Amino acid sequence: MKRTRRVLFALIVGLTIQVAHSQNYYIYVTAESEDEVALVKFDGKKAETIKRIPVGVWPAENEGPHGITVSPDKKHWYLSMAHGNPYGTLYKFETGTDKVVGSTQLGLFPASMQISETTGLLYCVNFNLHGDMVPSTVSVVDVDEMVELDQITTGAMPHGSRLTSDGLKHYSVAMMSGELFEIDALQLKVSKKFNLDEAGMEKMEKMEGMEKMEEMDHSKMDHSKMDHSKMDGMKGMKHSKFKPTWVSPHPTKDLVYVAGNGSAQVYEVDTKNWKVTRKFETDKGPYNIDITPDGKKMVVSYKTAAKTGIWDLETGKELARLDNSQKVTHGVAISEDNRYAFVSVEGIGDDPGMMDVIDLEELKLVDTALLGKQAGGIAFWKQEKE
């Protein structure tokens, strides 16, 4: 009898602990080819889309919901709609009801963004995907009034808009000009910039096909038949070999991590001394990065390889390289308890989008939620006990 009581007591205690630690996680994910945003719930075992939110105002045109972020107080979420006439738009939604409560026009193809806890302002890069490859801007928005206050010029095709934990510095990269930019979030101006291609010159090789060009006999070419009129817009154009697509600041150190989509590397950049301190050799096409809130792990989406890498930032070693549910891995968001990484996967053609859930302790894929086509931007909303 006593043994039976002890067993029952142990079971009750175990169940009590399990219930006490049971968490629900909520994540917003965009579906760029569906003009919708999904609200996904993960209960620790199963991930499912619990709500599909239609976005956009032009029924006959795909407007491309791209970037998404949740306010620090969790009361609102913001969405950049890339396509417009001619500019894109930022929308403000209320969490819970998911109703539109404001909007404002931004620049050409607004993309990733974040809100500073210190200034309360939103900083959104204008990626300028369909325009000329010239320096573009970062829009600064007063989200209370939904008014664009300024546009700060950076580089060609800016992306990966992220702020330091104190909200005082904003970082972004320019994909085509191969630069890293630091913006003073209070002064609203570029305070530093860093040439990422030059930082990696010691490992760079000649561009594909360059060797063959050098072997050609240019003396036999008839240059008079070339159409030079189409080359005017290419003067001074740079195509970065490193091709940075994302930057994530460390939560407690003066370091940022930059994804080199073109070089299969992630750079760790010391923002005090403004130099590369470590290089992480990755799989093909590193695209987005997120750092666990405790600063111990880095999660990188390998877009071309359709995989996700998990790195130990103390040792610099890759702990796991996991296959995603399908091809074209996109964005990463990490839960506030450091436990799970949520990864959006675009799919190809008519494939549905996916959101993979990765357990960062057990280093394995736990479950997948179905989304609309071309799942892209992803933002963690909240976690709560049942």
C-alpha positions in Angstrom: 0.0 0.0 0.0 2.8 2.4 0.9 4.6 1.6 -2.3 1.4 2.3 -4.3 1.0 5.6 -2.6 4.6 6.6 -3.4 4.1 5.7 -7.0 0.8 7.7 -7.2 2.5 10.7 -5.4 5.4 10.6 -7.9 3.0 10.5 -10.8 1.0 13.5 -9.5 4.1 15.5 -8.9 5.4 14.7 -12.4 2.1 15.7 -14.0 2.0 18.9 -11.9 5.5 19.9 -13.0 4.6 19.1 -16.6 1.5 21.3 -16.5 3.4 24.1 -14.7 6.0 24.1 -17.5 3.5 23.7 -20.4 3.8 26.7 -22.7 2.0 27.9 -25.8 4.1 29.9 -28.3 2.6 32.3 -30.9 4.3 33.3 -34.1 3.3 35.5 -37.0 4.5 34.5 -40.5 3.9 36.2 -43.9 2.9 34.4 -47.1 4.2 36.7 -49.8 2.4 35.0 -52.7 -0.9 34.8 -50.9 -1.2 38.3 -49.5 -1.9 36.9 -46.0 -0.3 36.5 -42.6 -0.6 33.3 -40.6 -0.8 33.2 -36.8 0.8 29.9 -35.7 0.5 28.3 -32.3 3.0 25.8 -31.0 2.1 23.9 -27.7 5.5 22.2 -27.2 4.6 19.3 -29.4 2.3 20.4 -32.3 2.5 23.5 -34.5 -0.7 24.6 -36.3 -1.9 27.7 -38.1 -4.8 28.9 -36.0 -5.6 32.0 -38.1 -5.1 33.3 -41.6 -5.2 37.1 -41.9 -5.9 38.6 -45.3 -3.7 41.7 -46.0 -3.5 44.2 -48.8 -6.0 46.5 -50.6 -5.6 45.6 -54.3 -7.6 42.4 -55.0 -6.2 42.1 -58.6 -2.6 42.5 -57.6 -0.2 40.6 -55.4 1.2 43.2 -52.9 3.8 41.0 -51.3 3.7 41.1 -47.5 7.4 40.9 -46.7 8.7 42.2 -43.4 7.0 41.7 -40.1 7.7 42.7 -36.5 5.9 42.8 -33.1 6.1 45.9 -30.8 8.1 45.6 -27.6 4.9 45.8 -25.5 3.3 43.0 -27.7 0.2 45.1 -28.3 0.8 45.6 -32.1 2.4 44.0 -35.1 3.6 45.7 -38.2 3.8 44.6 -41.8 5.6 46.0 -44.8 3.8 45.5 -48.1 6.5 45.5 -50.7 4.5 46.5 -53.8 2.7 49.7 -54.3 2.2 52.6 -56.8 5.1 53.3 -56.8 6.1 52.9 -53.1 5.4 50.3 -50.5 3.3 50.6 -47.4 3.7 49.9 -43.6 0.6 48.6 -41.8 -0.1 48.6 -38.1 -2.3 45.8 -36.7 -3.6 45.2 -33.2 -2.5 41.8 -31.7 -5.4 39.6 -30.7 -8.0 41.2 -33.0 -5.5 41.5 -35.9 -7.3 44.5 -37.1 -5.6 47.3 -39.1 -5.3 50.4 -37.0 -2.9 52.5 -39.1 -0.7 52.8 -42.2 1.8 55.0 -43.9 3.7 55.0 -47.2 7.4 54.2 -47.1 10.0 53.8 -49.9 10.6 51.3 -52.8 10.0 47.7 -51.6 10.1 48.1 -47.8 11.4 44.9 -46.2 12.7 44.0 -42.7 12.1 46.2 -39.7 12.2 46.5 -35.9 11.1 49.0 -33.2 13.5 50.5 -30.7 12.6 50.1 -27.1 14.4 53.4 -26.3 13.1 55.7 -29.1 9.8 53.9 -29.8 10.5 54.5 -33.5 10.3 51.8 -36.2 13.3 51.5 -38.6 12.5 49.8 -42.0 14.9 49.2 -44.9 13.7 50.0 -48.4 15.1 47.1 -50.3 14.4 48.7 -53.8 14.3 45.3 -55.4 12.9 46.4 -58.8 14.7 49.8 -59.0 18.2 50.8 -60.1 21.0 49.5 -58.1 21.8 52.7 -56.3 22.0 53.6 -52.6 18.6 53.2 -51.0 17.3 54.1 -47.5 16.1 53.2 -44.1 12.7 54.7 -43.2 12.2 56.0 -39.7 8.5 55.9 -38.5 6.7 57.3 -35.5 4.4 54.3 -34.9 2.0 56.2 -32.6 1.1 58.7 -35.3 2.1 56.4 -38.2 4.1 59.1 -39.8 7.4 58.6 -41.7 9.9 61.0 -40.0 12.9 60.5 -42.2 14.7 58.4 -44.8 18.4 57.7 -44.1 20.5 56.8 -47.1 22.6 53.7 -46.8 23.7 51.3 -49.6 22.3 49.3 -52.6 19.5 46.9 -51.6 19.5 47.3 -47.8 18.2 44.4 -45.8 18.3 42.8 -42.3 17.1 45.8 -40.2 18.0 45.1 -36.5 18.6 47.1 -33.3 20.8 46.5 -30.3 19.1 45.4 -27.1 19.3 48.9 -25.7 17.7 50.3 -28.8 20.4 52.9 -29.4 22.0 51.5 -32.5 20.5 50.2 -35.7 22.3 47.8 -38.1 21.5 46.9 -41.7 23.5 45.5 -44.6 23.5 46.5 -48.3 23.2 43.3 -50.3 24.6 44.6 -53.6 27.2 47.1 -52.4 28.4 44.7 -49.7 28.4 47.0 -46.8 27.4 47.0 -43.1 25.8 50.2 -41.7 25.4 51.4 -38.2 22.8 54.2 -37.6 22.6 56.2 -34.4 19.0 55.6 -33.5 18.7 59.0 -31.6 20.6 61.2 -34.1 19.0 59.4 -37.1 22.2 59.3 -39.1 24.8 56.8 -40.3 27.5 56.7 -37.7 29.7 53.9 -39.2 30.0 51.8 -42.3 32.1 48.7 -43.1 33.1 47.2 -46.4 32.4 43.5 -46.0 34.0 42.5 -49.3 37.3 44.1 -48.3 37.1 42.3 -44.9 37.1 39.0 -46.6 39.6 39.7 -49.4 42.2 37.2 -48.1 39.8 34.3 -48.9 38.1 35.7 -52.0 38.8 34.1 -55.3 38.3 35.4 -58.8 34.7 35.7 -59.9 33.4 32.8 -61.9 34.4 33.1 -65.6 37.0 35.8 -64.9 39.9 33.5 -65.7 38.4 32.8 -69.2 37.9 36.5 -69.8 41.6 37.1 -69.1 42.6 34.4 -71.7 40.5 36.0 -74.5 42.2 37.9 -77.3 40.5 41.3 -77.0 42.3 42.7 -80.0 40.1 40.6 -82.4 36.8 41.9 -80.9 34.8 44.4 -82.9 33.8 46.9 -80.2 32.0 49.1 -82.8 29.1 46.6 -82.9 28.5 46.7 -79.1 25.4 48.5 -77.8 26.9 50.9 -75.3 23.6 52.7 -74.6 22.5 49.8 -72.3 25.7 50.1 -70.3 25.2 53.7 -69.0 23.3 52.6 -66.0 25.9 50.1 -65.0 28.7 52.6 -64.5 30.0 52.4 -60.9 27.7 49.5 -60.1 29.1 46.9 -57.7 28.0 43.3 -57.2 29.2 42.2 -53.9 30.8 38.8 -53.7 30.0 38.5 -50.0 26.3 39.5 -50.7 25.2 40.2 -47.1 21.5 39.5 -46.5 21.1 39.8 -42.7 22.7 41.2 -39.6 21.8 40.4 -35.9 23.4 42.1 -32.9 24.5 40.1 -29.9 22.2 40.8 -26.9 24.9 41.6 -24.4 28.2 42.2 -26.4 29.4 44.7 -28.9 29.2 42.2 -31.7 27.0 41.7 -34.7 26.7 38.6 -37.0 26.4 39.1 -40.7 25.1 36.5 -43.2 27.2 36.3 -46.4 24.7 34.7 -48.8 27.3 34.8 -51.6 30.3 33.4 -49.7 28.7 30.7 -47.5 30.0 32.5 -44.4 28.8 34.4 -41.4 31.1 37.2 -40.1 31.3 38.2 -36.4 32.0 41.9 -36.4 33.3 43.8 -33.4 31.4 47.0 -33.4 33.8 48.8 -31.0 36.9 48.2 -33.2 34.9 47.7 -36.4 36.7 44.6 -37.6 35.8 41.0 -38.3 36.8 38.8 -35.3 35.5 35.4 -36.5 34.3 33.7 -39.6 31.9 30.8 -39.5 31.9 28.5 -42.6 28.3 27.6 -43.4 26.3 25.6 -45.9 25.1 27.2 -49.1 23.2 30.5 -49.0 23.1 31.7 -45.4 20.2 34.1 -45.4 18.7 35.1 -42.0 20.2 34.9 -38.5 18.8 35.1 -35.0 20.6 34.9 -31.7 19.1 33.3 -28.5 18.2 35.9 -25.9 20.9 34.5 -23.6 23.5 35.1 -26.3 24.7 31.4 -26.3 23.5 30.2 -29.7 23.2 31.5 -33.2 20.6 30.0 -35.6 21.2 30.5 -39.4 18.9 29.7 -42.3 20.7 28.2 -45.2 18.4 29.3 -48.0 20.1 27.5 -50.9 20.8 24.3 -49.1 17.3 24.1 -47.5 18.8 23.6 -44.1 19.2 25.4 -40.7 22.4 25.6 -38.8 22.7 25.9 -35.0 25.9 27.3 -33.6 27.5 27.5 -30.2 28.8 31.1 -30.0 31.3 30.4 -27.2 33.1 27.6 -29.0 32.3 28.7 -32.5 31.3 25.2 -33.5 28.2 24.2 -35.5 26.1 22.0 -33.1 23.7 20.8 -35.8 22.8 21.2 -39.5 19.2 20.2 -39.9 17.2 19.6 -43.1 14.1 21.8 -43.4 10.7 20.5 -44.4 11.2 21.6 -48.0 13.3 23.9 -50.2 14.1 27.6 -49.9 14.6 28.3 -46.2 13.9 31.9 -45.3 13.5 33.5 -41.8 14.3 32.7 -38.2 12.7 33.7 -34.9 13.6 32.4 -31.5 11.4 32.0 -28.4 12.0 34.2 -25.3 13.0 31.2 -23.2 15.8 30.2 -25.7 14.2 26.8 -26.3 12.8 26.9 -29.8 13.7 28.3 -33.2 10.9 28.9 -35.6 12.0 28.9 -39.3 9.9 29.9 -42.3 10.4 27.9 -45.5 9.1 29.3 -48.8 8.7 26.3 -51.0 8.9 26.4 -54.8 6.1 27.2 -57.3 2.7 26.0 -55.9 4.3 24.3 -52.9 2.7 25.5 -49.6 4.9 27.5 -47.3 6.0 25.9 -44.0 7.1 26.9 -40.5 9.5 24.4 -39.0 9.9 24.2 -35.2 13.4 23.3 -34.0 14.2 22.3 -30.4 17.5 24.1 -29.6 18.2 21.8 -26.6 17.6 18.4 -28.3 18.8 19.8 -31.7 16.0 18.3 -33.8 13.0 19.4 -35.9 9.9 18.9 -33.7 7.0 19.8 -36.0 5.9 21.8 -39.0 2.9 24.0 -39.7 1.4 24.5 -43.1 1.2 28.1 -44.4 0.4 30.0 -47.6 2.7 30.1 -50.6 6.2 31.7 -50.3 6.4 31.9 -46.5 8.9 34.6 -45.6 8.9 37.2 -42.9 8.6 35.8 -39.4 8.2 37.4 -35.9 7.8 35.8 -32.5 4.8 37.3 -30.6 4.5 35.7 -27.2 4.6 32.6 -25.0 2.2 31.9 -22.2 1.4 29.1 -19.8 -1.7 27.1 -20.4 
